[in-house]
Amino acid sequence: MQTILGANGQIAIELAKELKKNYTSNIRLVSRNPKKVNDTDTLFSANLLDKQKTEEAVKGSEIVYITVGLPMNTKMWVDQFPIMMRNVIDACKKHHTKLVFFDNTYMYAQNETPLTEESKFAPVGQKGKVRAEITTMLLQEINSSNLEAVICRAPEFYGPGKTQSITNAIIFENIKQGKQLKVFISDATLRTLIWTPDASKAMALIGNTPDTYNQTWHLPCDDSRLTYKQFIALISDIYGKSFTYSVVPKIAFKIGGVFKTQIKELQELLPRYKSDNIFVSTKFKNRFPDFSVTTYQEGIEQIKNGQ
């Protein structure tokens, strides 16, 4: 059996589809209120802050995937992520279960230096620090040979369905609602975005490939890398409509942060929009040369056709 912890987000949904399609029909979905993705899925309701429930959720699993997401709330991240990670690690050790951790890039330096699996952690802000903390917690277990685990790291998402990301929120949701598009800080810096289904497919592939474990893997992205100006121009071409956008300057976040908690929560992420974001996934592409990475053209067309 393969189990997905945090099973209601888009990454988990696409992961469940991929596991069913290519690996196993014996899938357990775990969250506070889990919902079936495939007819054959089994559901288990659990709060991963509860150590006993987490152990029950993991029991009987060959592989467990952590795809847990929390709202953009710093206090919640600091209070909850370390507890959940410790509970999952301990449960996997107890039941001799392999662990696949879906990670993000918040612990990296937010500058133009290309990011590889060897990049040092240099977090900016509390959210970045807690992501570094829980990833380091897992790395210590791996390095001590206490646990067979693998880290799958992805940059910012864009994608179909319930994909939650800044790019989806400020561009594709505004298109859907007929609003002007937004860009944070600069429209001239290069972005690396990952297509949500690609992230899930690659994670399933890594999880079911024995020699990938006890390593970190950057999940595969389109290496053409566009600025937001180029990205929106491509969207306009595909939609057959010229979309306008405004660039939101840093000062607007400082002023808005005084009044709106959501805007305040975004401030520590802003440096990544000031500089080129070069996320390198060469290691994965060399190991899995037959994996087909979705191009920006293909991804945008799928979003358009799904709206």
C-alpha positions as CSV (number, residue, x, y, z in Angstrom):
1,M,0.0,0.0,0.0
2,Q,1.1,3.6,-0.8
3,T,-0.2,6.4,1.4
4,I,-0.6,10.1,0.8
5,L,-0.6,12.4,3.8
6,G,-2.2,15.7,3.2
7,A,-4.4,14.3,0.4
8,N,-6.7,17.2,-0.6
9,G,-4.4,19.5,-2.5
10,Q,-3.7,19.5,-6.2
11,I,-0.3,17.9,-5.8
12,A,-1.9,15.0,-3.9
13,I,-4.8,14.7,-6.3
14,E,-2.4,14.4,-9.3
15,L,-0.2,12.0,-7.3
16,A,-3.1,9.7,-6.5
17,K,-4.0,9.6,-10.2
18,E,-0.5,8.8,-11.2
19,L,0.0,6.1,-8.6
20,K,-3.2,4.4,-9.7
21,K,-2.3,4.7,-13.4
22,N,1.2,3.3,-13.3
23,Y,2.0,1.8,-9.9
24,T,-0.7,0.5,-7.6
25,S,-4.5,0.4,-6.9
26,N,-3.8,0.1,-3.2
27,I,-3.8,3.7,-2.2
28,R,-4.7,5.3,1.2
29,L,-5.6,9.0,1.3
30,V,-5.1,10.7,4.6
31,S,-6.2,14.2,5.7
32,R,-8.7,15.6,8.2
33,N,-11.5,15.2,5.6
34,P,-10.1,13.0,2.8
35,K,-12.0,12.5,-0.5
36,K,-11.6,9.8,-3.0
37,V,-9.6,10.6,-6.2
38,N,-9.8,7.0,-7.6
39,D,-12.7,4.6,-7.0
40,T,-10.3,2.1,-5.4
41,D,-8.8,4.6,-2.8
42,T,-9.3,4.0,0.9
43,L,-9.8,7.0,3.1
44,F,-8.4,7.6,6.6
45,S,-9.2,10.7,8.6
46,A,-6.3,12.0,10.7
47,N,-4.7,15.1,12.1
48,L,-0.9,14.8,11.7
49,L,-0.5,16.8,14.9
50,D,-1.8,13.7,16.7
51,K,1.1,11.3,17.1
52,Q,-1.1,8.2,17.6
53,K,-3.3,9.0,14.6
54,T,-0.3,9.6,12.5
55,E,1.1,6.2,13.4
56,E,-2.3,4.6,12.5
57,A,-2.3,6.5,9.2
58,V,1.1,5.1,8.2
59,K,0.7,1.6,9.5
60,G,0.7,-1.0,6.7
61,S,2.2,1.3,4.1
62,E,5.2,0.5,1.9
63,I,5.7,4.1,0.9
64,V,4.3,7.3,2.4
65,Y,4.2,10.6,0.6
66,I,4.0,13.9,2.6
67,T,2.2,16.5,0.5
68,V,0.8,18.5,3.5
69,G,0.2,22.2,2.9
70,L,-0.8,24.9,5.4
71,P,-2.3,28.3,4.8
72,M,0.1,31.2,4.3
73,N,0.2,31.9,8.1
74,T,3.7,32.1,9.7
75,K,2.5,31.3,13.2
76,M,0.7,28.1,12.0
77,W,3.8,27.1,10.0
78,V,6.2,27.6,13.0
79,D,3.8,25.9,15.4
80,Q,2.6,22.9,13.3
81,F,5.1,21.9,10.6
82,P,7.9,20.6,13.0
83,I,5.4,18.6,15.0
84,M,3.9,17.0,11.9
85,M,7.3,16.2,10.4
86,R,8.4,14.6,13.7
87,N,5.3,12.5,14.0
88,V,5.5,11.3,10.4
89,I,9.2,10.4,10.7
90,D,8.6,8.5,14.0
91,A,5.7,6.7,12.4
92,C,7.7,5.7,9.4
93,K,10.6,4.5,11.5
94,K,8.2,2.4,13.7
95,H,6.5,0.7,10.7
96,H,9.6,0.5,8.5
97,T,8.0,2.6,5.8
98,K,9.7,4.5,3.1
99,L,9.1,8.3,3.1
100,V,8.8,10.7,0.2
101,F,8.8,14.3,1.2
102,F,7.4,16.9,-1.2
103,D,9.4,20.0,-0.4
104,N,9.6,23.6,-1.6
105,T,12.4,26.2,-2.1
106,Y,11.7,28.6,0.8
107,M,14.9,27.5,2.6
108,Y,17.2,28.6,-0.3
109,A,18.7,32.0,-0.8
110,Q,16.4,34.3,-2.7
111,N,18.8,35.6,-5.3
112,E,19.9,35.0,-8.9
113,T,22.4,32.1,-8.0
114,P,21.2,28.9,-9.8
115,L,19.7,26.5,-7.4
116,T,20.8,22.8,-7.4
117,E,20.4,20.0,-5.0
118,E,23.7,21.0,-3.5
119,S,22.7,24.6,-2.8
120,K,23.1,25.7,0.8
121,F,20.1,26.7,3.0
122,A,19.9,30.5,3.5
123,P,16.3,31.1,4.5
124,V,14.8,34.6,4.5
125,G,12.0,35.0,7.1
126,Q,10.2,32.6,9.5
127,K,8.5,30.6,6.8
128,G,11.8,29.9,5.2
129,K,13.4,29.0,8.5
130,V,10.8,26.5,9.5
131,R,11.0,24.8,6.1
132,A,14.8,24.6,6.6
133,E,14.2,23.2,10.1
134,I,11.9,20.3,9.0
135,T,14.0,19.4,5.9
136,T,17.1,19.3,8.1
137,M,15.2,17.1,10.6
138,L,14.6,14.6,7.8
139,L,18.1,14.9,6.4
140,Q,19.5,14.0,9.9
141,E,17.4,10.9,9.9
142,I,18.6,9.9,6.4
143,N,22.3,10.6,7.2
144,S,22.0,8.5,10.4
145,S,20.6,5.6,8.4
146,N,17.5,5.7,10.7
147,L,15.0,6.0,7.8
148,E,14.8,5.3,4.1
149,A,13.6,8.6,2.6
150,V,13.8,10.9,-0.3
151,I,13.3,14.7,-0.7
152,C,11.5,15.9,-3.9
153,R,11.8,19.7,-4.2
154,A,9.8,22.0,-6.5
155,P,9.8,25.7,-7.2
156,E,6.6,27.7,-7.6
157,F,3.7,26.0,-9.2
158,Y,1.4,26.8,-12.0
159,G,-1.3,24.4,-13.1
160,P,-4.9,23.2,-13.5
161,G,-7.6,22.5,-11.0
162,K,-7.1,23.6,-7.5
163,T,-3.5,24.5,-7.9
164,Q,-2.6,27.1,-5.2
165,S,0.3,29.4,-6.1
166,I,1.1,33.0,-6.5
167,T,1.2,32.7,-10.3
168,N,-2.1,31.0,-10.5
169,A,-3.7,33.6,-8.1
170,I,-2.3,36.8,-9.8
171,I,-2.6,35.7,-13.4
172,F,-4.9,32.8,-14.2
173,E,-7.5,33.5,-11.5
174,N,-7.6,37.1,-12.6
175,I,-8.1,35.9,-16.2
176,K,-11.0,33.7,-15.1
177,Q,-12.6,36.6,-13.1
178,G,-12.0,39.2,-15.9
179,K,-9.6,41.2,-13.8
180,Q,-6.4,42.9,-14.6
181,L,-3.4,40.7,-14.2
182,K,-0.8,41.4,-11.5
183,V,3.0,40.9,-11.3
184,F,5.0,41.2,-8.1
185,I,8.0,43.5,-8.0
186,S,9.3,43.0,-11.6
187,D,8.2,41.7,-14.9
188,A,11.8,41.4,-16.2
189,T,13.3,38.7,-14.0
190,L,13.4,35.1,-15.2
191,R,11.0,32.7,-13.4
192,T,11.2,28.9,-13.0
193,L,7.7,27.4,-12.7
194,I,6.7,23.8,-12.4
195,W,3.6,22.3,-14.0
196,T,1.7,20.8,-11.1
197,P,1.0,17.4,-12.7
198,D,4.7,17.1,-13.7
199,A,5.6,17.5,-10.1
200,S,3.3,14.7,-9.0
201,K,4.3,12.4,-11.8
202,A,8.0,12.9,-11.1
203,M,7.4,12.3,-7.3
204,A,5.6,9.1,-8.0
205,L,8.4,8.0,-10.3
206,I,11.1,8.8,-7.7
207,G,9.1,7.1,-4.9
208,N,8.8,3.9,-6.9
209,T,12.5,3.8,-8.0
210,P,14.6,2.2,-5.3
211,D,18.0,3.8,-6.2
212,T,16.6,7.4,-5.8
213,Y,16.3,7.2,-2.0
214,N,18.4,8.9,0.6
215,Q,18.9,11.8,-1.8
216,T,17.4,15.2,-2.7
217,W,15.9,15.6,-6.2
218,H,14.8,18.8,-7.9
219,L,11.6,18.0,-9.8
220,P,11.6,18.7,-13.6
221,C,10.7,22.0,-15.0
222,D,10.7,23.6,-18.5
223,D,14.1,25.1,-18.8
224,S,13.1,27.8,-21.3
225,R,12.4,30.1,-18.3
226,L,10.4,33.2,-19.1
227,T,10.0,36.6,-17.5
228,Y,6.5,37.5,-16.4
229,K,6.4,39.9,-19.4
230,Q,7.2,37.0,-21.7
231,F,4.9,34.6,-19.9
232,I,1.9,37.0,-20.2
233,A,2.7,37.6,-23.8
234,L,2.6,33.8,-24.4
235,I,-0.7,33.6,-22.5
236,S,-2.1,36.4,-24.7
237,D,-1.0,34.6,-27.8
238,I,-2.6,31.3,-26.7
239,Y,-5.8,32.9,-25.5
240,G,-6.0,35.1,-28.6
241,K,-6.5,38.1,-26.4
242,S,-4.1,40.9,-25.3
243,F,-3.9,40.8,-21.5
244,T,-2.7,43.9,-19.6
245,Y,-1.0,43.7,-16.3
246,S,0.3,46.0,-13.5
247,V,3.5,45.5,-11.6
248,V,3.0,45.7,-7.8
249,P,6.0,47.5,-6.2
250,K,7.5,46.5,-2.9
251,I,6.3,49.7,-1.2
252,A,2.7,48.6,-1.9
253,F,3.3,45.5,0.2
254,K,4.7,47.4,3.1
255,I,1.7,49.8,3.1
256,G,-0.8,47.0,2.5
257,G,0.9,44.8,5.2
258,V,-0.2,47.1,7.9
259,F,-3.8,46.5,7.0
260,K,-4.1,43.1,5.5
261,T,-2.6,40.0,7.1
262,Q,-2.4,38.1,3.8
263,I,-0.3,40.8,2.2
264,K,2.0,40.9,5.2
265,E,2.5,37.1,4.9
266,L,3.9,37.5,1.4
267,Q,6.6,40.1,2.2
268,E,9.3,37.6,3.1
269,L,8.9,35.9,-0.4
270,L,9.3,39.2,-2.4
271,P,13.1,38.9,-2.9
272,R,12.5,35.9,-5.2
273,Y,10.6,38.2,-7.6
274,K,13.4,40.9,-7.6
275,S,16.0,38.5,-8.9
276,D,16.1,35.8,-11.6
277,N,14.9,32.5,-10.2
278,I,17.0,29.7,-11.8
279,F,15.9,26.3,-10.5
280,V,18.0,23.5,-12.0
281,S,16.5,20.0,-12.5
282,T,19.4,18.5,-14.5
283,K,19.9,15.6,-12.1
284,F,16.4,14.3,-12.6
285,K,16.5,14.7,-16.3
286,N,19.8,12.8,-16.6
287,R,18.4,10.0,-14.4
288,F,15.0,9.9,-16.2
289,P,15.7,11.0,-19.8
290,D,12.3,9.6,-21.0
291,F,10.3,11.8,-18.7
292,S,8.3,14.3,-20.8
293,V,8.3,17.8,-19.2
294,T,5.3,19.9,-20.0
295,T,6.3,23.1,-21.9
296,Y,4.8,26.5,-20.9
297,Q,2.9,26.4,-24.2
298,E,1.3,23.1,-23.4
299,G,0.6,24.0,-19.8
300,I,-1.1,27.3,-20.6
301,E,-3.2,25.6,-23.3
302,Q,-4.4,23.0,-20.8
303,I,-5.4,25.8,-18.3
304,K,-7.2,27.7,-21.1
305,N,-9.1,24.6,-22.2
306,G,-10.1,23.8,-18.6
307,Q,-11.5,27.2,-17.8
